[in-house]
Amino acid sequence: MSPKNTPVNKKHVAHLTKVRRQSQIIKYITIGIFVFVGVVIISGLVINAGFPPYQNVAKVNGENLSADNVKIMVKLERNSLLRQYSQTLAFAQMLGLDPATDPNVSGQLQQVASQLAAANKASLGQQVLDKMIEDALLRQEAERLGLSISDDELDKYIKEDQFGFYANGTPTAQPTATQFALPTLNATQRAIVTLTPTASPFPTLTPGPTTIPTEAPTTNPAATRTATSIPQPTATPYTLEEYQQSYKDVVEQYKTDFGMDESSFRDYFFIQPLLRQKVMDSITADLKPEEDQVWARHILVATEEEADLVYDRLAAGEDFGDLAKVLSTDTGSGALGGDLGWFGRGRMVQEFEDAAFSQAVGEIGKPVQSQYGYHIIQVLGHENRPLTASEFENVKQLAISDWVAQAKEKAKITTYDFWKTIVPLEPSLEGQ
């Protein structure tokens, strides 16, 4: 090799080395892009197949609900059912009842045992998941309304409402009674009221066809929850140090039994109920403890022909109460001259309700058909009536149920079926 060719060869080698390095860089970048795209595609396929990232069981308007929380909440619910079972058994033994032979006791025990059975774990898990979704919607509504729980509110609630510790002594409850002025009865009402003797201004509807019930939601998105009761300290006055020790002991117990850290414990038992109550108070703020109600009586028969004959006899002047006693197939109200008492909307089937609320007081309407037959209805009163505390609470719970149903319809909710595989079966009856 001649000396004059050496520099050329060195430059050539350097150039080749540079080209090889660039080729390797391009190669690595290309591989990286393919790997990244592959991960994205695979992740998308996994998610679409029903396996969410990070083991979330659901997503509510972008908020993830974790699988770990489902496990904890199911355990808490099972623990509550076990306490219910033990309390029923202890109460029966205290009364000297034999659970093996007493049908009421055995029925209650079997019902709870059925809920705890492995065959029903998906049903219990679904209840818990539904509750978690509902809680998420209420949390989101609280945020929208600007509602929050202050440190002082939380501290007071934990000390007084949950652990019975009152720094300034236990307050004495002062019961109050609300008096309602009842309207004066007119002549028609006075004539019928003797048929329905009752100590209450709000007559109880007779079970069966008399009440003509409609289907109503049985779930109660109220402020109470079956799984949230915690061991309560004794009523004996105790010091701040004793309260703090009680609180510490309970937190440790729930950490050991259910895997809840203190933050989760405080959120579930204290912050969530307080925030939930604030939202529900906001939802029901415009409701008043009164309701549009009618007082009606009816005669129920099987066919349209019978109904027309009854209507004609009433038009001719025969007594409504007498005909109801003899002809009405609704024997409960028939014995009372057809009287159904006062009722609000949502208590009767739609056809009956529409007719009763649209008729004038004293009017005997044309026969109305429902699933029970044909009704001849006379309205005896129609007015806004005051509600008892329990009745008003029922109205509020119905309003909250309606709000939750509407919120679910509007929300973007995604659930992942894999949650059914993670529902725990403990604690169990066998472990007691």
Secondary structure, DSSP 8 states (H G I E B T S, - for coil): --GGGHHHHHHHHHHHHHHHHHHHHHHHHHHHHHHHHHHHHHHHHHHHTT--GGGEEEEETTEEEEHHHHHHHHHHHHHHHHHHHHHHHHHHHHTT--TTT-HHHHHHHHHHHHHHSGGGHHHHHHHHHHHHHHHHHHHHHHHHHT----HHHHHHIIIIIIT---TT------------------HHHHHHHTTS--SSSS----TGGGT----------SS--TT-------SS---HHHHHHHHHHHHHHHHHHH---HHHHHIIIIIHHHHHHHHHHHHTTT--SEEEEEEEEEEEESSHHHHHHHHHHHHTT--HHHHHHHH-S-HHHHTTTTEEEEEETTSS-HHHHHHHHHS-TT-B---EEETTEEEEEEEEEEEEEE--HHHHHHHHHHHHHHHHHHHHHHS-EEE-GGGGGS----S-GGG-
